[in-house]
Amino acid sequence: MQIDLHVHSKHSKRPSQWILKKIGCPESFTEPLEIYELARRRGMTHVTISDHNSIDGALEIAHLPNTFVSEEVTTYFPDDGCKLHVLALDITEAQHREIQRLRQNIFDLTTYFYQEQIFNIIAHPLYAVNDRLTIDHFEQLLLLFRNFELNGARNNRENLSLKSILNQLTPADIERLADRYTLTPLFARPHQKRLFGGSDDHSALNVARTFTEFIDAPHEVTSLAAIRDCRVAVHGLAPTPQTMAHNLYGIAWQFFRRKFDLGRYTGKDPLVRFLDSSLSPEPAPEPGMLSKVYFFLSARKNKRLKHPLSDSLATLLRHETQRLILENPDLMADAGEDETIESREQRWFAFVNRLSNRVMVHFGNHLLDHLSGANVFNIFHTIGSAGGLYTLMAPYFVAFSQFTMGRDLGTQIADRFAGNAGQRNPAPGDDVHVAHFTDTFYEVNGVALTLQQQVHLAAATNRQYTLITCDDQDRFPEKGVVRFKPVGTYDLPEYEQQKIFYPPLLEILEYCHRQGFNHIHTATPGPIGLAALAISRFLRLPISGIYHTAIPQYVQILTGSGFMEELAWKFVLWYYDQMDLIYAPSRSTCDELVAKGINAEKIRVYPRGIDTVRFHPAKRNGFYSRWDGVSDTAKLLYVGRVSKEKNLHLLAEAFRPLVQRFSQITLTIVGDGPYLEEMKRETAGLPCIYTGRLEGEDLCEAYASSDIFVFPSTTDTFGNVVLEAQASGLPVIVTDQGGPAENILPEETGLVVQSDCADSLFDAMALLLTDSNRCHRMGRAARKYMESRSFETAFDKTWELFGMVNAQKQALA
């Protein structure tokens, strides 16, 4: 005897998912007779329907062979309203009426079940239907129920946890629980539980995907009561979030198909045929010759369609869908009678992923174009239109979120029954599995360098750490780094070498779910950072973020617009306020964020360190010998991006009179950027060297072979180059605005000058050039200071903070 014990028909009318409520769709749209026929074709010897608090669907097929009446009962713990679902199987209409009368109280309901000898199963017992399920509730279920369900629509991790917990129950456990809750089981051998399986199908796509086999049961059995003690086995395919999402899309498609009679177009319209073949229970038959001719003519017509000018989501979806089907014949070719349900799920996932990526690129480009032009109305219009894209992808977001609900409940229960409750107290960070998102990894700046060092150190110390980024270059694989190909690229006109990559959101979401990360960290608020925030919400994970770039200030410098700066601040504050913990690179940045309205309790100064082995005074050598007449001069050094926001025009302005006072000096600019050519013109005729970007040992030798480091920027929140210079034994000159000033010891390892003031910068450089003893003393002190700030120490502190965030999140949950 084989039967899917948990299937829904159109008589389950109240949807639990908001996406179905939004379109006015019932929880299921499947005809009872269709369920019967599908189940029998898929090998089931018996059929039942278990609608929510209804037996109407089961009654519609009750006259057919090998059927019986069932329902899924919604019941509650009376003290706190914790909602549960129970399968009541093989019941009469009179019993149904009494069940509905008693179902508000789970204790009354289960008492009635055992009085009437009604076959009952607690459905998806580790799934918190209304987010109120606790370990105490589950322990009471062990006393109330003998039969538990392995659910075919929920995370298989829950099923595995449930099996493990139930298999280790002992009579002593039940006796302990009975005393604790003053509750006596109403059945014999209460520690011996039985497991049954059902698909929990709502769309007919997964009928009989999970089912129960009653071993040795007579084929002619018509009553479950007659075989309640028969041996059973559960068979099925483990569900995934794609399974649930496919189910939701299927319900919605079947709803619209019937509401608008779209079935009449399956032989005429390629899109309708594709949707029908992907989202209906069984593929439609091959189109006839006339339909194939129509498809051919329609395809030729669609190839001539130009890209729509409208920002309308509906127009874009129609256009991009037609293009996808035309450009990817495999989407249609894969549909057929022999196609498995798993391949249909994957094919549909690939379609939605490609479609949403194309539309996302369109809206992203429009938004950035409008931002560049400060087109205020168009900015908000595009954001509003793009918001509809969320609805298109919502079934996947819902599915991944549902599959992470109660993630820790099974572990907590298992620990309690294994006697480990309260004993698992790992050190902060020991159980952390981090996904670190960044838009900046392959660039030449302090942030990228720090991230690269973290990747290498995490691998060396066997920490569970994966850096996730987007990049359009072919690069060699690197341990600990996962690169996703961007679905689109936007070139910033102000930053010729800077690109904005649009990440493939669904692909990254699926990857993060599969890898089992338990902490999301975001290094930047760009597209990758937005993806990190979204994924943390969908997977219900704690998220931390570091604010290391003064984005609003950059926007003001690049656009000259106060309005755009204010808009940037609104975005930045909204973004970082979503974090569970914010890392700021300096105390001044912390104060700035608090002044802007961020809660001070969620901000920490980010522990940043430096590789004191790589950057070392011992690497001073003949680096400057490649330039004639430079070796015997005093060498001032700047390292970083050559751009306006770094205040390099002030450095050029201060250096000109400095040359008149000190003839034997050289200014070296290491780096590249949009201001490079203009700065070369401004310093024409002065003793300046422009090396371009330096990496590896060349960079280390450039530091160690110089004498003074000058960093006039006021927009850096940290300034990693300031640490590198000090580790190389150089005194440093920084401004009093931004994070670099907090990374030196004023008057000991360097000098702090007035921001945006060329005269102050001149005075500081002149002071160190005049007093060589002071310059050398500061250089030695700088090296000693950096030895206390090793990268390894800083990374350990960072990892502990990740663990602290996770612990706080779990405590709140």
Residue pairs with C-beta under 8 A, 6 or more apart in sequence:
1 45
1 46
1 213
1 214
1 217
1 218
1 219
1 221
1 227
2 43
2 44
2 45
2 46
2 211
2 212
2 213
2 214
2 235
3 44
3 45
3 46
3 47
3 48
3 211
3 212
3 214
4 39
4 44
4 47
4 48
4 198
4 199
4 201
4 207
4 208
4 209
4 210
4 211
4 212
5 48
5 50
5 70
5 87
5 89
5 121
5 149
5 196
5 197
5 198
5 211
5 212
6 50
6 72
6 87
6 123
6 149
6 151
6 152
6 197
6 198
6 199
6 200
6 201
7 35
7 39
7 48
7 49
7 50
7 198
7 199
7 200
7 201
7 207
8 27
8 28
8 30
8 49
8 50
8 51
8 52
8 57
8 72
8 200
8 201
8 202
9 28
9 30
9 31
9 32
9 35
9 49
9 51
9 57
9 60
10 26
10 28
10 29
10 30
10 31
10 32
10 57
11 28
11 32
11 49
11 51
11 54
11 56
11 57
12 26
12 27
12 28
12 51
12 52
12 54
12 57
12 72
12 202
13 26
13 27
13 52
13 54
14 26
14 27
14 52
15 21
15 25
15 26
15 27
16 27
16 129
17 248
17 398
18 398
19 248
19 252
19 391
19 394
19 395
19 398
20 26
20 27
20 248
20 251
20 252
22 391
23 252
23 255
23 256
25 251
25 252
25 255
26 251
26 255
27 52
27 202
27 251
28 51
28 202
28 203
28 251
29 203
29 251
29 254
29 255
29 258
30 201
30 202
30 203
30 204
30 254
30 281
32 49
32 57
32 58
32 60
32 61
33 60
33 61
34 204
34 281
35 47
35 49
35 57
35 61
35 204
35 207
36 47
36 61
36 64
36 67
38 204
38 207
38 208
38 281
38 282
39 47
39 207
39 208
40 47
42 207
42 208
43 208
44 208
44 211
45 66
45 219
46 66
46 67
46 68
46 221
47 61
47 64
47 66
47 67
48 58
48 67
48 68
48 69
48 70
48 89
48 90
49 57
49 58
49 61
49 70
50 58
50 70
50 71
50 72
50 87
50 89
50 198
51 57
51 58
51 71
51 72
52 71
52 72
52 74
52 85
53 71
53 72
53 73
53 74
53 100
53 103
54 71
55 69
55 70
55 71
55 91
55 93
55 96
58 67
58 68
58 69
58 70
58 71
59 69
59 93
61 67
62 68
62 69
66 222
68 89
68 90
68 222
68 223
68 224
69 90
69 91
69 92
69 93
69 96
70 87
70 88
70 89
70 90
70 91
71 87
71 88
71 91
71 96
71 99
72 85
72 86
72 87
72 88
72 123
73 85
73 86
73 87
73 88
73 99
73 100
73 103
73 109
74 83
74 84
74 85
74 103
75 83
75 84
75 85
75 86
75 103
75 104
75 105
75 106
75 109
76 82
76 83
76 84
76 103
76 104
76 105
76 106
77 84
77 106
77 137
77 140
78 104
78 105
78 106
78 107
80 132
81 130
81 132
82 130
82 132
82 133
82 134
82 137
83 129
83 130
83 132
84 106
84 122
84 123
84 125
84 129
84 133
84 137
84 141
85 122
85 123
85 124
85 129
86 106
86 109
86 120
86 121
86 122
86 123
86 145
87 120
87 121
87 122
87 123
87 149
87 198
88 95
88 96
88 99
88 113
88 118
88 119
88 120
89 118
89 119
89 120
89 121
89 224
90 118
90 119
90 223
90 224
90 225
91 99
91 118
95 116
95 118
98 112
99 109
99 112
102 108
102 109
102 112
103 109
106 144
107 144
110 120
110 144
110 145
110 186
111 186
112 118
113 120
114 186
114 187
117 225
119 147
119 224
119 225
119 228
120 145
120 147
121 145
121 147
121 148
121 149
121 196
122 141
122 144
122 145
122 147
122 148
122 149
123 149
123 151
123 198
123 200
124 149
124 151
124 153
124 154
124 158
124 200
125 138
125 141
125 145
125 148
125 149
125 162
126 133
126 138
126 154
126 158
126 161
126 162
126 406
126 409
126 410
126 413
127 133
127 151
127 154
127 158
127 405
127 406
128 405
128 406
128 409
131 405
133 406
133 409
134 409
135 409
135 412
135 413
135 416
138 409
138 413
139 177
139 180
139 181
140 177
140 181
140 183
142 169
142 173
142 174
142 177
142 190
142 193
143 174
143 177
143 178
143 181
143 183
143 184
143 185
143 190
144 183
144 185
145 193
146 185
146 187
146 190
146 192
146 193
146 194
147 193
147 194
147 195
147 196
148 162
148 166
148 193
148 194
148 195
148 196
149 195
149 196
149 197
149 198
150 159
150 162
150 163
150 195
150 196
150 197
150 210
150 234
150 236
151 158
151 159
151 197
151 198
151 200
151 210
152 197
152 198
152 199
152 200
152 201
152 206
152 209
152 210
152 236
152 237
152 239
153 199
153 200
153 201
153 206
153 239
153 243
153 244
153 247
154 200
154 239
154 402
154 403
155 239
155 403
155 404
156 238
156 239
157 407
157 410
158 406
158 410
159 238
161 410
161 411
161 413
161 414
162 195
162 410
163 195
164 414
165 410
165 413
165 414
165 417
166 193
166 195
168 417
168 418
169 191
169 192
169 193
169 417
170 191
171 191
173 191
173 417
174 185
174 190
174 191
177 183
178 184
178 185
194 232
195 232
195 234
196 212
196 232
196 234
197 210
197 211
197 212
197 234
197 235
197 236
198 210
198 211
198 212
199 206
199 207
199 208
199 209
199 210
199 211
199 236
200 210
201 207
201 209
201 247
202 247
202 251
203 246
203 247
203 248
203 250
203 251
203 254
203 279
203 281
204 250
204 254
204 281
205 246
205 247
205 250
205 279
205 281
205 341
205 344
206 239
206 243
206 247
206 341
207 281
209 236
209 237
209 239
209 341
210 234
210 235
210 236
210 237
210 239
211 234
211 235
211 236
212 232
212 233
212 234
212 235
213 232
213 233
213 234
213 235
214 221
214 227
214 230
214 231
214 232
215 230
215 231
215 232
215 233
216 230
216 231
217 227
217 230
221 227
237 341
237 342
240 345
240 403
241 396
241 399
241 400
241 402
241 403
241 510
241 513
242 345
242 346
242 348
242 349
242 396
242 399
242 510
243 345
243 399
244 395
244 398
244 399
244 402
244 403
245 349
245 395
245 396
245 398
245 399
246 279
246 344
246 345
246 348
246 349
246 395
248 395
248 398
248 399
249 278
249 279
249 348
249 352
249 395
250 279
250 280
250 281
252 395
253 275
253 276
253 279
253 280
254 279
254 280
256 262
257 263
257 276
257 280
262 272
262 276
263 276
265 272
265 273
266 272
266 273
266 276
266 284
266 287
267 273
267 287
267 288
267 290
267 291
267 294
268 291
268 294
269 298
270 295
270 298
270 299
270 322
270 325
270 332
271 318
271 321
271 322
271 325
273 284
273 287
273 332
274 325
274 331
274 332
274 335
274 351
276 284
277 283
277 284
277 332
277 335
278 335
278 344
278 347
278 348
278 351
279 348
282 337
283 335
283 336
283 337
283 339
287 295
299 326
302 322
302 323
302 326
303 326
305 319
305 322
307 319
308 315
308 316
308 319
310 316
311 363
311 366
311 381
311 382
311 385
312 385
313 359
313 385
313 386
313 388
313 389
313 392
316 359
316 362
317 355
317 359
317 392
320 355
320 358
320 359
321 355
323 358
324 331
324 351
324 354
324 355
324 358
325 331
325 332
328 354
331 347
331 350
331 351
334 343
334 347
335 344
335 347
339 347
349 396
349 506
349 510
352 392
352 393
352 396
352 506
353 504
353 506
353 507
355 392
356 389
356 392
356 393
356 505
356 506
357 487
357 488
357 502
357 504
357 505
358 487
359 389
359 392
360 386
360 389
360 487
360 488
360 502
360 505
361 487
361 488
361 502
363 382
363 385
363 386
363 389
364 386
364 488
364 490
364 500
364 502
364 527
365 488
365 490
366 378
366 382
367 379
367 382
367 383
367 386
368 490
368 500
369 375
370 378
370 379
370 382
371 379
371 564
371 567
372 493
374 559
374 561
374 563
374 564
376 563
390 397
393 505
393 506
396 506
396 509
397 509
397 534
397 538
400 509
400 510
400 513
400 538
400 539
401 537
401 538
401 539
401 540
403 513
404 513
404 538
404 539
404 540
404 541
405 540
407 540
408 810
408 813
412 421
414 420
415 421
415 423
415 424
426 803
427 800
427 803
428 799
428 800
428 801
428 802
428 803
428 804
428 807
429 799
429 800
429 802
429 803
430 803
431 518
431 803
431 806
432 463
432 464
432 518
432 519
432 799
432 802
432 803
432 806
433 464
433 515
433 516
433 517
433 518
433 519
434 463
434 464
434 465
434 466
434 517
434 519
434 520
434 521
434 802
435 466
435 468
435 512
435 515
435 517
435 519
435 520
435 521
435 532
435 535
436 451
436 454
436 465
436 466
436 467
436 468
436 521
436 522
436 523
437 468
437 469
437 520
437 521
437 522
437 523
437 524
437 528
437 529
437 531
437 532
438 447
438 451
438 467
438 468
438 469
438 522
438 523
438 524
438 528
438 529
439 469
439 470
439 500
439 501
439 523
439 524
439 526
439 527
439 528
439 529
440 447
440 448
440 451
440 523
440 524
441 448
441 451
441 452
441 467
441 469
441 471
441 481
442 448
442 469
442 471
442 473
442 475
443 498
444 671
444 672
444 693
444 695
445 640
445 641
445 720
446 640
446 718
446 719
446 720
446 721
446 724
447 523
447 524
447 548
447 549
447 720
449 720
450 608
450 720
451 467
451 523
453 611
453 791
453 795
454 465
454 467
454 795
454 798
455 465
455 467
455 478
455 479
455 480
455 481
456 480
457 791
457 792
457 795
458 465
458 480
458 795
459 465
459 479
459 480
463 799
465 480
466 480
466 481
466 482
466 515
466 517
467 480
467 481
467 482
468 482
468 484
468 508
468 511
468 512
468 528
468 532
469 481
469 482
469 483
469 484
469 528
470 483
470 484
470 485
470 486
470 501
470 502
470 503
470 527
470 528
471 483
471 485
471 486
471 501
472 485
472 486
472 489
472 499
472 501
475 483
482 511
484 503
484 504
484 507
484 508
485 504
486 501
486 502
486 503
486 504
487 502
487 503
487 504
488 501
488 502
489 499
489 500
489 501
489 502
490 499
490 500
490 502
491 499
491 500
492 498
492 499
492 500
494 558
494 674
495 643
495 674
496 674
497 672
497 673
497 674
500 526
500 527
501 527
501 528
502 527
503 527
503 528
503 531
505 531
505 534
505 535
508 531
508 535
509 534
509 535
509 538
509 539
512 520
512 535
512 539
513 539
517 539
517 541
518 541
518 542
518 806
519 541
519 542
519 543
519 544
519 802
519 805
519 806
520 532
520 533
520 535
520 536
520 539
520 541
520 542
520 543
520 544
521 532
521 543
521 544
521 545
521 546
521 802
522 528
522 529
522 532
522 533
522 543
522 544
522 545
522 546
522 579
523 529
523 545
523 546
523 548
524 548
524 549
525 545
525 551
525 571
525 572
525 575
525 576
529 545
529 575
530 575
532 543
532 545
533 543
533 575
533 578
535 541
536 542
536 543
542 580
542 581
542 805
542 806
542 808
542 809
543 578
543 579
543 580
544 579
544 580
544 581
544 582
544 583
544 801
544 802
544 805
545 575
545 576
545 579
545 581
545 582
545 583
546 582
546 583
546 584
546 585
546 606
547 572
547 576
547 582
547 583
547 584
547 585
547 589
547 593
547 717
548 585
548 606
548 717
548 718
549 717
550 715
550 716
550 717
550 738
551 568
551 572
552 565
552 566
552 568
552 569
552 572
553 565
553 645
553 714
553 715
554 645
554 715
555 561
555 564
555 565
555 567
555 568
556 562
556 564
556 565
556 568
557 644
557 645
557 715
558 644
558 645
559 565
569 596
573 593
573 596
573 597
573 598
576 582
576 593
576 598
577 597
577 598
577 599
579 602
580 602
580 805
580 808
580 809
581 602
581 603
581 604
581 801
581 804
581 805
582 593
582 598
582 602
582 603
582 604
583 603
583 604
583 605
583 606
583 801
584 590
584 593
584 603
584 604
584 605
584 606
584 717
585 605
585 606
585 608
585 717
585 718
585 739
586 605
586 717
586 718
586 738
586 739
586 742
586 743
587 605
587 742
588 737
588 738
588 739
588 741
588 742
589 717
589 738
589 739
590 600
590 603
590 605
593 603
594 600
594 603
604 801
606 718
606 798
607 793
607 794
607 795
607 797
607 798
607 801
608 718
608 720
608 723
608 789
608 794
609 723
609 789
609 790
609 791
609 792
609 793
609 794
609 795
610 720
610 723
610 724
610 726
610 727
610 786
610 789
610 790
610 791
611 727
611 790
611 791
612 727
612 786
612 787
612 789
612 790
612 791
614 700
615 700
615 703
615 704
615 723
615 724
615 727
615 728
615 786
616 700
616 704
616 727
616 728
616 729
617 704
617 728
617 729
617 779
617 783
618 704
619 697
619 700
619 701
619 703
619 704
619 705
619 728
620 701
620 704
620 705
620 729
621 701
621 704
621 705
622 631
622 705
623 698
623 701
623 702
623 704
623 705
624 630
624 631
624 635
624 666
624 705
625 631
627 666
627 689
630 666
630 687
630 689
632 664
633 664
633 665
633 666
633 687
634 662
634 664
634 665
634 666
634 707
634 708
634 769
635 665
635 666
635 668
635 705
635 706
635 707
635 708
636 655
636 665
636 666
636 667
636 668
636 706
636 707
636 708
636 709
636 710
636 765
637 667
637 668
637 670
637 702
637 703
637 706
637 707
637 708
637 709
637 710
637 725
637 730
638 648
638 651
638 667
638 668
638 669
638 670
638 671
638 709
638 710
638 711
638 712
639 670
639 671
639 694
639 699
639 702
639 703
639 709
639 721
639 724
639 725
640 646
640 670
640 671
640 711
640 713
640 721
641 671
641 672
641 673
642 648
642 669
642 671
642 672
642 673
642 674
642 675
642 676
642 679
643 673
643 674
643 675
644 674
644 675
645 713
645 715
646 675
646 712
646 713
646 715
646 716
647 712
647 713
647 714
647 735
647 755
647 756
648 669
648 675
648 679
648 712
649 675
649 679
649 682
650 712
650 756
650 757
650 758
650 761
651 667
651 710
651 712
651 761
652 679
652 682
652 683
653 758
654 758
654 759
654 761
654 762
654 765
655 667
655 683
655 686
655 688
655 765
656 683
656 686
657 762
658 665
658 762
658 765
658 766
658 769
659 665
659 686
659 687
661 766
662 766
662 769
665 687
665 769
666 687
666 688
666 689
667 683
667 686
667 687
667 688
667 689
667 710
668 688
668 689
668 691
668 702
668 706
669 679
669 688
669 689
669 690
669 691
670 691
670 692
670 693
670 694
670 699
670 702
671 692
671 693
672 692
672 693
676 690
680 688
680 690
691 702
694 702
700 728
703 709
703 724
703 725
703 728
703 730
704 728
704 729
706 728
706 730
707 730
707 775
708 730
708 731
708 732
708 733
708 765
708 768
708 769
708 775
709 721
709 722
709 725
709 726
709 730
709 731
709 732
709 733
709 750
710 732
710 733
710 761
710 765
711 719
711 721
711 722
711 725
711 732
711 733
711 734
711 735
711 740
712 733
712 734
712 735
712 753
712 761
713 719
713 735
713 738
713 740
714 735
714 737
714 738
714 755
714 756
715 738
716 738
716 739
716 740
717 738
717 739
718 739
718 740
718 743
719 734
719 738
719 739
719 740
719 743
722 732
722 734
722 740
722 743
722 744
723 743
723 786
723 789
725 732
725 782
726 732
726 743
726 744
726 749
726 750
726 782
726 783
726 785
726 786
727 782
727 783
727 786
728 783
729 779
729 780
729 782
729 783
730 779
730 782
731 749
731 750
731 751
731 768
731 775
731 778
731 779
731 782
732 740
732 744
732 749
732 750
732 751
732 782
733 750
733 751
733 753
733 761
733 764
733 765
733 768
734 740
734 741
734 743
734 744
734 750
734 751
734 752
734 753
735 741
735 752
735 753
735 754
735 755
735 756
736 752
736 753
736 754
736 755
737 755
737 756
738 755
741 752
744 750
744 752
744 782
744 785
745 781
745 785
746 752
748 778
748 781
748 785
749 778
749 781
749 782
749 785
750 778
750 782
751 764
751 767
751 768
753 760
753 761
753 763
753 764
754 760
767 774
768 774
768 775
768 778
769 775
